């Protein structure tokens, strides 16, 4: 039995292939109305995309827009791997971690 590779162990080509595979599965789940499976697959896609990005491109103290959440901004306290730790500007100061693939730089 073949063991699955972690995203952190995959090459760029393998990650892109995995994203395409997951996207197709998510599309099928959405068409079939399997909401829970669709949500899980979307999270996996987000995580795989995070491993295609360079964490050094994201800086502590910078503010980013959260993809899929218009008008909500996220200020980074620090980066740990492919996760940005910080807080949403709209609410209290509750710290949370978001995959860097969810963050879009402000223009």
C-alpha positions in Angstrom: 0.0 0.0 0.0 1.4 3.4 -1.0 1.5 6.0 1.7 0.5 9.5 0.8 3.1 12.2 0.6 2.7 15.3 2.7 2.3 18.6 0.8 5.6 19.8 2.3 7.3 16.8 0.7 5.8 17.4 -2.8 7.5 19.1 -5.7 5.8 22.0 -7.5 4.6 19.7 -10.3 3.2 17.2 -7.7 1.4 20.0 -5.9 -0.1 21.4 -9.1 -1.2 17.8 -10.1 -2.8 17.3 -6.6 -4.6 20.7 -6.8 -6.0 19.7 -10.2 -7.2 16.3 -8.9 -8.8 17.9 -5.8 -10.4 20.6 -7.9 -12.1 17.9 -10.1 -13.2 16.0 -7.0 -14.6 19.2 -5.5 -16.5 20.0 -8.7 -18.1 16.6 -8.7 -19.0 16.8 -5.0 -20.6 20.2 -5.6 -22.6 18.9 -8.5 -23.8 16.0 -6.4 -24.7 18.4 -3.5 -22.3 16.7 -1.1 -21.6 19.9 0.9 -19.3 18.5 3.6 -17.0 16.7 1.1 -16.9 19.9 -1.0 -15.8 22.0 2.0 -13.1 19.5 3.0 -11.7 19.4 -0.5 -11.7 23.2 -0.7 -9.6 23.3 2.5 -7.2 20.8 1.0 -6.8 22.9 -2.1 -6.1 26.0 0.0 -3.4 24.1 1.9 -1.8 22.7 -1.2 -1.7 26.2 -2.8 0.0 27.5 0.4 2.9 25.2 -0.3 3.4 26.8 -3.8 4.0 30.2 -2.2 7.1 31.5 -0.5 6.4 32.4 3.1 9.2 35.0 3.0 7.0 37.1 0.7 4.6 37.7 3.7 5.9 40.1 6.3 5.0 40.6 10.0 3.1 43.9 10.5 1.7 43.9 7.0 -2.0 43.9 6.3 -3.6 41.6 3.7 -7.1 41.1 2.4 -8.6 37.7 3.1 -9.5 35.8 -0.1 -13.2 35.0 -0.2 -14.0 37.4 2.6 -14.3 40.9 0.9 -13.7 43.9 3.1 -12.0 41.9 5.9 -8.4 42.5 6.5 -5.7 40.5 8.4 -2.6 41.8 10.1 0.2 39.4 10.4 2.1 39.1 13.7 4.4 36.3 12.5 4.8 33.5 9.9 5.2 29.9 10.9 5.7 27.6 8.0 2.8 28.3 5.5 0.6 29.8 8.2 0.3 33.5 9.0 -0.5 34.2 12.6 -2.3 37.4 13.4 -5.7 38.9 13.7 -8.6 40.2 11.7 -8.8 44.0 11.7 -12.6 44.1 11.8 -12.9 42.3 15.2 -11.2 41.9 18.5 -7.6 41.0 18.9 -8.2 37.2 18.9 -5.1 35.6 17.3 -5.6 33.0 14.6 -3.7 31.3 11.9 -4.5 31.4 8.2 -2.8 29.6 5.3 -0.8 32.2 3.4 -2.7 31.2 0.2 -5.8 33.0 1.7 -4.0 36.3 1.9 -4.0 38.9 -0.9 -1.6 41.9 -0.6 -3.3 45.3 -0.5 -2.6 47.4 -3.6 
